[in-house]
């Protein structure tokens, strides 16, 4: 009788130890997914910061351009309208797993970027604008901001890749599924042909 009891207790102890190991592993995996998710949110906030910086520069840029006689009104109007469209598209850290929302956000941002590029190209035709110190400073700040946008988008994609890889690997994928961790979307070319370098002909 004692021997049977000892065997039963031994089996129960083994089951309890296995259960503790599995639960500890599950908790560790869950916590690692939480940490990776927070890194994605942090990277996203940096993306938002640089896009906001660009949006904040635009009113001063448009005001400076408006001050130049005969500057094409439709050019700075297009920038203003594109900025307004960007303001209407909401994408936050909570819906980064929505491919449609991400694509809409990217299209709006690329529309604004394209309008700003046209404004800069047109501004080359105005010597008084190119000599305007305020315009030159804004142009330099805008170029720096565009570079930061590229850098922060790349960082976001790297962090999102780490997160997406972690939640898809077996057996952690089971914990990710139970914990509601969903795949994050990446920044990618949404404009047709944007993945190819433009051809420059002289």
C-alpha positions in Angstrom: 0.0 0.0 0.0 2.8 2.4 0.9 4.6 1.6 -2.3 1.5 2.3 -4.4 1.0 5.6 -2.6 4.6 6.5 -3.2 4.3 5.8 -6.9 1.1 7.8 -7.1 2.6 10.8 -5.3 5.7 10.5 -7.6 3.4 10.7 -10.6 1.5 13.6 -9.2 4.8 15.4 -8.4 6.1 14.8 -12.0 2.8 16.1 -13.4 2.9 19.2 -11.2 6.5 19.9 -12.1 5.7 19.5 -15.9 2.7 21.8 -15.4 4.8 24.4 -13.6 7.5 24.3 -16.4 4.8 24.6 -19.1 3.0 27.5 -17.3 6.4 29.3 -16.6 7.4 28.9 -20.3 4.0 30.2 -21.4 4.2 33.2 -19.1 7.8 33.9 -20.3 6.7 33.7 -24.0 3.7 35.9 -23.3 5.8 38.5 -21.6 8.4 38.5 -24.4 5.5 39.1 -26.9 4.4 42.0 -24.7 7.9 43.4 -24.7 8.2 43.1 -28.5 4.8 44.7 -29.0 5.9 47.7 -26.8 9.0 48.0 -29.0 6.7 48.2 -32.1 4.6 50.9 -30.4 7.7 52.8 -29.5 9.0 52.6 -33.1 5.6 53.7 -34.4 5.6 56.8 -32.1 8.9 57.8 -33.6 7.4 57.4 -37.1 4.5 59.6 -36.0 6.8 62.2 -34.6 8.8 62.7 -37.8 5.6 62.8 -39.9 4.2 65.4 -37.5 7.4 67.4 -37.9 6.9 67.5 -41.6 3.2 68.5 -41.2 4.3 71.3 -38.9 6.8 72.7 -41.4 4.2 73.0 -44.2 2.2 76.0 -43.1 5.4 78.2 -42.8 6.6 76.8 -46.1 3.3 77.6 -47.9 3.2 81.1 -46.3 6.8 81.8 -47.6 5.9 80.6 -51.0 2.7 82.6 -51.2 4.7 85.8 -50.6 6.4 85.4 -53.9 4.6 87.1 -56.8 3.2 84.9 -59.5 4.1 81.6 -57.8 1.8 78.9 -59.1 -1.2 78.9 -56.8 -2.3 75.3 -57.7 1.1 74.0 -56.5 0.9 75.3 -52.9 -2.9 74.6 -52.9 -2.1 70.9 -53.7 0.3 70.8 -50.7 -2.3 72.3 -48.4 -4.9 69.8 -49.6 -2.6 66.9 -49.3 -1.7 67.9 -45.7 -5.4 68.1 -44.9 -5.9 64.5 -46.3 -3.1 63.3 -44.1 -4.8 64.8 -41.1 -8.0 62.8 -41.9 -6.3 59.4 -42.0 -5.9 58.0 -38.5 -3.5 55.1 -37.8 -2.3 54.4 -34.3 -0.4 51.8 -32.5 -3.5 49.8 -31.8 -4.5 49.2 -35.4 -1.1 48.5 -37.0 -2.3 45.0 -37.8 -4.9 46.4 -40.3 -3.5 46.2 -43.8 -6.1 48.5 -45.3 -5.6 51.2 -42.6 -1.8 51.0 -43.2 -2.1 51.3 -47.0 -4.5 54.3 -46.6 -2.1 56.0 -44.3 0.9 55.4 -46.6 -1.1 56.7 -49.7 -2.0 59.9 -47.8 1.7 60.4 -46.7 3.0 59.6 -50.2 0.5 62.1 -51.7 1.8 64.8 -49.4 5.4 63.9 -50.1 4.7 64.1 -53.9 3.0 67.5 -53.5 6.0 68.8 -51.5 8.4 67.5 -54.2 6.4 69.3 -56.9 6.5 72.5 -54.8 10.3 72.2 -54.5 10.8 71.6 -58.2 8.6 74.6 -59.1 10.4 76.8 -56.6 13.6 76.4 -58.7 12.0 78.7 -61.3 11.8 81.6 -58.8 15.2 83.2 -58.1 13.7 85.5 -55.4 12.4 82.4 -53.6 15.8 80.6 -53.8 17.4 83.8 -52.3 14.8 83.9 -49.4 16.6 82.9 -46.2 13.4 81.7 -44.5 12.6 79.5 -47.5 16.1 78.0 -47.6 16.0 77.2 -43.9 12.6 75.6 -44.3 13.8 73.6 -47.3 16.8 72.3 -45.3 14.6 71.3 -42.4 12.2 69.6 -44.7 15.0 67.6 -46.4 16.3 66.6 -43.0 12.8 65.5 -41.9 12.3 63.4 -45.1 15.6 61.6 -44.3 14.4 61.0 -40.7 11.1 59.6 -42.1 13.0 57.1 -44.2 15.2 56.1 -41.2 12.3 55.8 -38.8 10.3 53.7 -41.3 13.2 51.3 -41.7 13.6 51.0 -37.9 9.8 50.4 -37.6 10.0 47.6 -40.2 12.9 46.0 -38.4 11.1 45.9 -35.1 7.9 44.8 -36.7 9.8 41.9 -38.4 11.2 40.8 -35.0 7.7 40.9 -33.5 6.0 39.1 -36.5 8.7 36.4 -36.5 8.4 35.8 -32.8 4.6 35.4 -32.8 4.7 33.0 -35.8 7.3 30.6 -34.6 6.1 27.3 -33.1 5.3 26.6 -30.3 5.2 30.3 -29.3 2.5 30.9 -32.0 0.0 29.1 -29.7 0.7 31.5 -26.9 0.5 34.5 -29.4 -2.9 33.2 -30.7 -4.3 32.8 -27.2 -2.9 36.2 -26.1 -4.4 38.0 -29.1 -1.0 39.1 -30.6 -1.6 39.8 -34.3 0.8 40.4 -37.2 1.9 44.0 -37.7 1.9 45.6 -41.1 5.1 46.9 -42.7 5.8 50.1 -44.6 6.1 49.2 -48.3 5.8 50.9 -51.6 2.1 51.5 -52.2 2.5 53.6 -55.3 2.7 51.4 -58.4 6.3 51.3 -59.7 7.7 52.9 -56.5 9.8 49.8 -55.8 11.9 50.5 -58.9 14.4 53.4 -59.1 13.3 56.2 -61.4 15.1 56.4 -64.7 17.1 59.6 -65.1 17.8 60.8 -68.6 19.9 63.7 -69.7 
